[in-house]
Amino acid sequence: MRWNLRLAAANRGIWKASELKRMLAERGVVISAGKMSGLWSGHPNTVRLDELDVICAVLDCGVEELLVAEPETVPEATSATDEHAAEAGHGRAVKPRPRSGRSLPPR
């Protein structure tokens, strides 16, 4: 996923993070300078859903304009036997041992 707040804001004539911060505060969302810096730079640590609602309302946009999917950056899937072999550290798959019945309840 790519965070696209800066472009969405620029498309609406908002060029400074401080201006957007003020607009969010008018709607009841007070954001620290550090968090605003992360939102504006494109690398937010977290974005709460209630904050996302207010951002969308202030910018009059949808979530799809702020969050852009990048499926091409996802690594290719590996087969299950390859994963087990890699976890075990050798080339053969791990075979589970059958259980010989139920365990006894605690005393």
C-alpha positions as CSV (number, residue, x, y, z in Angstrom):
1,M,0.0,0.0,0.0
2,R,1.1,3.5,-0.7
3,W,-0.1,6.5,1.4
4,N,-1.1,9.3,-0.9
5,L,-2.2,12.1,1.4
6,R,0.1,14.8,0.0
7,L,-1.1,14.4,-3.6
8,A,-4.8,14.2,-2.5
9,A,-4.3,17.5,-0.5
10,A,-2.5,19.2,-3.3
11,N,-5.3,18.3,-5.7
12,R,-7.5,20.4,-3.4
13,G,-5.1,23.3,-3.1
14,I,-3.7,22.4,0.3
15,W,0.1,22.8,0.0
16,K,1.2,22.8,3.7
17,A,0.9,20.2,6.4
18,S,0.2,22.9,8.9
19,E,-2.9,24.0,6.9
20,L,-4.2,20.5,6.8
21,K,-3.4,20.1,10.5
22,R,-5.5,23.2,11.3
23,M,-8.4,21.9,9.2
24,L,-8.3,18.6,11.0
25,A,-8.3,20.3,14.4
26,E,-11.4,22.3,13.4
27,R,-13.1,18.9,12.9
28,G,-11.9,17.7,16.3
29,V,-8.8,15.7,15.4
30,V,-5.7,17.1,17.0
31,I,-2.6,15.5,15.6
32,S,0.9,15.9,17.0
33,A,3.7,17.5,14.9
34,G,5.5,14.2,14.6
35,K,2.5,12.2,13.5
36,M,1.6,15.0,11.0
37,S,5.1,14.8,9.6
38,G,4.7,11.1,9.0
39,L,1.3,11.5,7.4
40,W,2.5,14.3,5.2
41,S,5.8,12.6,4.2
42,G,4.0,9.5,3.0
43,H,5.3,7.1,5.8
44,P,2.8,7.2,8.7
45,N,3.4,4.8,11.5
46,T,-0.3,4.4,12.2
47,V,-3.6,5.9,10.9
48,R,-6.6,5.3,13.1
49,L,-9.9,4.7,11.3
50,D,-11.6,7.7,13.0
51,E,-8.7,9.9,11.8
52,L,-9.1,8.5,8.3
53,D,-12.8,9.4,8.3
54,V,-12.0,13.0,9.2
55,I,-9.2,13.2,6.7
56,C,-11.6,12.0,4.0
57,A,-14.2,14.5,5.1
58,V,-11.8,17.4,5.2
59,L,-10.4,16.5,1.7
60,D,-13.8,15.5,0.4
61,C,-12.3,12.2,-1.0
62,G,-12.6,8.5,-0.6
63,V,-10.2,6.1,1.1
64,E,-9.2,4.8,-2.3
65,E,-7.6,8.1,-3.1
66,L,-5.5,8.1,0.1
67,L,-4.5,4.4,0.0
68,V,-3.2,3.1,-3.3
69,A,-2.8,-0.6,-3.6
70,E,0.5,-1.9,-5.1
71,P,0.0,-5.6,-5.6
72,E,3.1,-5.8,-7.8
73,T,5.3,-5.3,-4.7
74,V,4.0,-8.5,-3.0
75,P,6.5,-11.4,-3.2
76,E,5.5,-14.5,-5.0
77,A,3.9,-17.3,-3.0
78,T,6.0,-20.5,-2.3
79,S,4.6,-24.0,-2.0
80,A,3.8,-25.4,1.5
81,T,6.5,-28.1,1.2
82,D,9.1,-25.5,0.4
83,E,8.2,-23.5,3.5
84,H,8.3,-26.6,5.8
85,A,11.7,-27.6,4.4
86,A,13.1,-24.1,4.9
87,E,11.8,-24.0,8.5
88,A,13.3,-27.5,9.3
89,G,16.5,-26.5,7.7
90,H,16.8,-29.5,5.3
91,G,15.4,-30.7,2.1
92,R,12.8,-33.3,3.3
93,A,9.3,-32.4,4.5
94,V,8.3,-32.9,8.2
95,K,5.9,-35.8,8.7
96,P,3.7,-35.6,11.8
97,R,3.6,-38.7,14.1
98,P,0.2,-40.3,14.7
99,R,-1.1,-40.0,18.3
100,S,-2.1,-43.1,20.1
101,G,-5.3,-41.9,21.6
102,R,-6.4,-39.1,23.9
103,S,-4.4,-37.7,26.8
104,L,-5.7,-38.1,30.3
105,P,-7.4,-35.2,32.1
106,P,-5.4,-33.4,34.8
107,R,-5.8,-34.7,38.4
